[in-house]
Amino acid sequence: MKNKDIYKTSYKKKQPTKMEKITKIVVWIMLFAMIGSGVLSVVYTLFFN
């Protein structure tokens, strides 16, 4: 049973490589967008005020 479980987990980890990459890219884009918007708002407030 242990060997089968290990094989199943390894197979599950190997299978969704493309989906994991896409999700990681989307998450990074969201993080950069949030950070960029925050930095831009701070810069605009500093320069215009």
C-alpha positions as CSV (number, residue, x, y, z in Angstrom):
1,M,0.0,0.0,0.0
2,K,2.8,2.4,0.8
3,N,4.5,2.0,-2.5
4,K,1.3,2.5,-4.4
5,D,0.5,5.7,-2.4
6,I,4.0,7.0,-3.1
7,Y,3.5,6.2,-6.8
8,K,0.2,8.0,-6.9
9,T,1.5,11.1,-5.2
10,S,4.5,11.2,-7.6
11,Y,2.2,10.7,-10.6
12,K,-0.1,13.5,-9.4
13,K,2.8,15.8,-8.8
14,K,4.3,15.1,-12.3
15,Q,1.0,15.4,-14.2
16,P,-0.2,19.0,-13.6
17,T,3.1,20.7,-14.6
18,K,1.5,23.0,-17.2
19,M,-1.4,24.0,-15.0
20,E,0.9,24.6,-12.1
21,K,3.1,26.8,-14.3
22,I,0.1,28.8,-15.6
23,T,-1.3,29.2,-12.0
24,K,2.1,30.3,-10.8
25,I,2.4,32.9,-13.6
26,V,-1.1,34.2,-12.9
27,V,-0.4,34.5,-9.2
28,W,2.9,36.3,-9.9
29,I,1.1,38.7,-12.3
30,M,-1.5,39.4,-9.7
31,L,1.1,40.1,-7.0
32,F,3.1,42.3,-9.3
33,A,-0.1,44.2,-10.3
34,M,-1.0,44.8,-6.7
35,I,2.5,45.9,-5.7
36,G,2.8,48.1,-8.8
37,S,-0.6,49.8,-8.2
38,G,0.4,50.4,-4.6
39,V,3.8,51.9,-5.6
40,L,2.2,54.0,-8.3
41,S,-0.4,55.4,-5.9
42,V,2.3,56.2,-3.3
43,V,4.5,57.9,-6.0
44,Y,1.5,59.9,-7.3
45,T,0.5,61.1,-3.9
46,L,4.1,62.0,-3.0
47,F,4.7,63.9,-6.3
48,F,1.3,65.7,-6.7
49,N,1.0,66.6,-3.0
